Amino acid sequence: MDVIDTIKSRRTIKEFLPEFVSWDKISKILDAARHAPSCGNVQNWKFVVVIETEVKQQLAEAALQQYEILNAPVLIVVCAEPEKAGRYYGERGEHLFSIQNCASATQNMLLEAHSLGLGARWIGGFEEEMVKRILSLPEEVQPQVIVAIGHPKEVPAKPPKMPLESLVYFNTWRNRLRDPTKYMGDYSAIIKRKLHTTKEAIKKPFLVDKKE
């Protein structure tokens, strides 16, 4: 499946069938996560794979009583290690980049799960301190996302998406182009002409006078 097709056909799965998912598929999903981009390539994430029913029950309770995720055979808790990002990027690294890194890894997981014929659900609503206690996380580690993975009971219809032209500005806020294709084409042509002129200007001082 082409990447854009995977992106467009992925759905958030609300309910799962109580069916087994092989470790081979779970490991591929985790591998996709570790290949996500991160600030300075610090990769300040860890992934806690939860398969025991009792622990899943506790996580569902912590996740604002979302008990429908219990049928998912696997829950993966994406955890951040903010201090690692903070070493290089200070407060912004701790409080923003760490979240972005884990979000990037989570999106990779969702797409890989979908490409393997599975369903996944991004769960961001939970009691953080409860999750930390359940998983025995160190104080400096922050749970960011719980990802439920399994076979979807049903695949919801595609939700409405806003049209691209209502979301995109050029160069400044609220600045739209009537014909982006024409503008980008003209702009590209201008760049090429300028580049050609610059190259010719650079060459001239090095030309040898053939009349000597």
C-alpha positions as CSV (number, residue, x, y, z in Angstrom):
1,M,0.0,0.0,0.0
2,D,1.3,3.5,-0.9
3,V,2.1,5.6,2.1
4,I,-0.6,8.2,1.3
5,D,-3.2,5.4,1.0
6,T,-2.1,4.1,4.3
7,I,-2.5,7.5,5.9
8,K,-5.9,8.1,4.4
9,S,-7.4,4.7,5.1
10,R,-6.2,4.5,8.7
11,R,-8.9,4.7,11.3
12,T,-9.1,5.0,15.1
13,I,-10.5,1.7,16.3
14,K,-12.9,1.9,19.2
15,E,-13.5,-1.8,19.8
16,F,-11.4,-4.9,19.2
17,L,-11.9,-8.6,18.7
18,P,-10.4,-10.8,21.4
19,E,-8.0,-12.4,18.9
20,F,-4.3,-13.1,19.2
21,V,-1.7,-10.9,17.6
22,S,1.7,-12.4,16.9
23,W,4.9,-11.0,18.4
24,D,6.3,-10.7,14.9
25,K,3.7,-8.0,14.1
26,I,4.1,-6.3,17.4
27,S,7.9,-6.1,17.0
28,K,7.4,-4.6,13.5
29,I,5.1,-1.9,15.0
30,L,7.7,-1.2,17.7
31,D,10.5,-1.1,15.1
32,A,8.5,1.5,13.1
33,A,8.3,3.6,16.3
34,R,12.0,3.6,16.9
35,H,12.6,4.9,13.4
36,A,10.6,8.0,14.0
37,P,12.4,11.4,14.0
38,S,13.4,13.0,17.3
39,C,15.1,16.2,18.3
40,G,18.8,15.8,17.7
41,N,18.1,12.1,17.3
42,V,18.1,11.7,21.1
43,Q,15.4,9.0,20.8
44,N,14.3,9.8,24.4
45,W,11.4,7.3,24.4
46,K,10.7,3.9,25.9
47,F,7.9,1.5,25.1
48,V,6.2,-0.7,27.7
49,V,4.3,-3.6,26.1
50,V,1.4,-4.8,28.3
51,I,-0.1,-8.2,27.6
52,E,-1.2,-9.3,31.1
53,T,-5.0,-9.0,31.6
54,E,-4.6,-7.7,35.1
55,V,-2.3,-4.9,34.1
56,K,-4.5,-4.0,31.1
57,Q,-7.5,-3.8,33.5
58,Q,-5.6,-1.3,35.6
59,L,-4.6,0.7,32.6
60,A,-8.2,0.8,31.3
61,E,-9.2,2.1,34.7
62,A,-6.5,4.8,34.7
63,A,-7.5,5.7,31.1
64,L,-10.8,7.2,32.4
65,Q,-12.6,3.8,32.5
66,Q,-12.1,3.1,28.8
67,Y,-12.8,-0.6,29.4
68,E,-13.4,-1.3,25.7
69,I,-9.7,-1.5,25.1
70,L,-9.5,-4.7,27.2
71,N,-10.2,-6.8,24.2
72,A,-7.1,-5.5,22.5
73,P,-4.5,-8.2,23.0
74,V,-1.7,-5.6,23.4
75,L,-1.4,-2.2,24.9
76,I,1.8,-0.2,24.3
77,V,2.6,2.7,26.6
78,V,4.9,5.3,25.0
79,C,7.0,6.9,27.6
80,A,9.2,10.0,27.4
81,E,12.5,10.6,29.2
82,P,12.4,14.4,29.2
83,E,15.7,14.9,30.9
84,K,17.6,13.5,27.9
85,A,16.1,16.1,25.6
86,G,16.7,18.8,28.3
87,R,20.4,18.2,28.3
88,Y,20.6,19.6,24.8
89,Y,17.6,21.8,24.4
90,G,16.8,23.0,27.9
91,E,13.2,23.6,29.0
92,R,11.9,23.5,25.5
93,G,13.4,20.1,25.0
94,E,11.9,18.8,28.2
95,H,8.4,20.2,27.9
96,L,7.8,20.3,24.1
97,F,10.3,18.3,22.1
98,S,9.9,15.2,24.3
99,I,6.1,15.3,23.6
100,Q,6.7,15.8,19.9
101,N,9.2,12.9,19.7
102,C,6.7,10.5,21.4
103,A,3.9,11.7,19.1
104,S,6.0,11.1,16.1
105,A,6.8,7.5,17.3
106,T,3.1,6.9,18.0
107,Q,2.0,7.9,14.5
108,N,4.5,5.5,13.0
109,M,3.1,2.8,15.2
110,L,-0.5,3.5,14.1
111,L,0.5,3.5,10.4
112,E,2.5,0.3,10.7
113,A,-0.3,-1.5,12.6
114,H,-2.7,-0.5,9.8
115,S,-0.4,-1.7,7.1
116,L,-0.2,-5.1,8.8
117,G,-4.0,-5.4,8.7
118,L,-4.4,-4.5,12.4
119,G,-6.3,-1.7,14.1
120,A,-5.0,0.8,16.7
121,R,-6.2,3.4,19.0
122,W,-4.3,6.4,20.3
123,I,-5.3,7.0,24.0
124,G,-4.1,10.3,25.4
125,G,-6.7,10.7,28.2
126,F,-5.5,9.0,31.4
127,E,-4.4,9.7,35.0
128,E,-0.6,10.0,34.6
129,E,0.3,9.2,38.2
130,M,-1.9,6.1,38.1
131,V,-0.2,4.9,35.0
132,K,3.3,5.5,36.5
133,R,2.3,3.5,39.6
134,I,0.9,0.6,37.6
135,L,4.0,0.3,35.4
136,S,6.5,1.1,38.1
137,L,7.9,4.0,36.1
138,P,10.7,6.1,37.6
139,E,9.8,9.6,38.7
140,E,11.7,11.2,35.7
141,V,9.8,9.1,33.1
142,Q,6.5,10.4,31.7
143,P,3.8,8.2,30.1
144,Q,2.7,10.1,27.0
145,V,0.4,7.8,25.1
146,I,-1.3,4.4,25.4
147,V,-1.7,2.6,22.1
148,A,-4.2,-0.3,21.9
149,I,-3.5,-2.7,19.1
150,G,-5.5,-5.6,17.8
151,H,-8.0,-6.8,15.2
152,P,-10.8,-4.2,14.7
153,K,-14.3,-5.3,15.5
154,E,-15.5,-2.8,13.0
155,V,-13.8,-0.1,10.9
156,P,-15.5,3.3,11.2
157,A,-16.3,5.4,8.2
158,K,-13.9,8.1,7.1
159,P,-14.5,11.2,9.2
160,P,-14.9,14.5,7.4
161,K,-11.7,16.4,6.7
162,M,-11.4,20.1,6.1
163,P,-10.4,21.1,2.5
164,L,-6.7,21.7,2.0
165,E,-7.2,25.3,0.7
166,S,-8.8,26.3,4.0
167,L,-5.7,25.1,6.0
168,V,-2.8,26.4,4.0
169,Y,-1.3,29.9,4.0
170,F,1.7,31.1,2.0
171,N,4.6,33.1,3.6
172,T,2.4,34.9,6.2
173,W,-0.7,34.2,8.3
174,R,-4.0,34.2,6.3
175,N,-2.2,34.9,3.0
176,R,-3.7,32.6,0.4
177,L,-2.9,32.1,-3.3
178,R,-5.6,31.9,-5.9
179,D,-3.6,29.6,-8.1
180,P,-0.8,27.9,-6.1
181,T,0.2,25.6,-9.0
182,K,0.8,28.6,-11.3
183,Y,2.5,30.6,-8.6
184,M,4.8,27.7,-7.7
185,G,5.6,27.1,-11.3
186,D,6.5,30.7,-12.0
187,Y,8.5,30.9,-8.8
188,S,10.4,27.8,-9.8
189,A,11.2,29.3,-13.2
190,I,12.5,32.5,-11.5
191,I,14.8,30.5,-9.2
192,K,16.2,28.5,-12.2
193,R,16.9,31.7,-14.1
194,K,18.6,33.3,-11.1
195,L,20.6,30.1,-10.5
196,H,21.8,30.1,-14.2
197,T,22.8,33.7,-14.0
198,T,24.7,33.2,-10.8
199,K,26.6,30.2,-12.3
200,E,27.5,32.2,-15.3
201,A,28.8,35.1,-13.2
202,I,30.9,32.7,-11.2
203,K,32.5,31.2,-14.3
204,K,33.5,34.5,-15.9
205,P,36.5,35.3,-13.7
206,F,38.0,32.0,-14.5
207,L,37.6,32.2,-18.3
208,V,41.0,32.1,-20.2
209,D,41.5,34.9,-22.8
210,K,42.1,33.0,-26.0
211,K,43.6,36.1,-27.7
212,E,46.9,35.9,-25.9
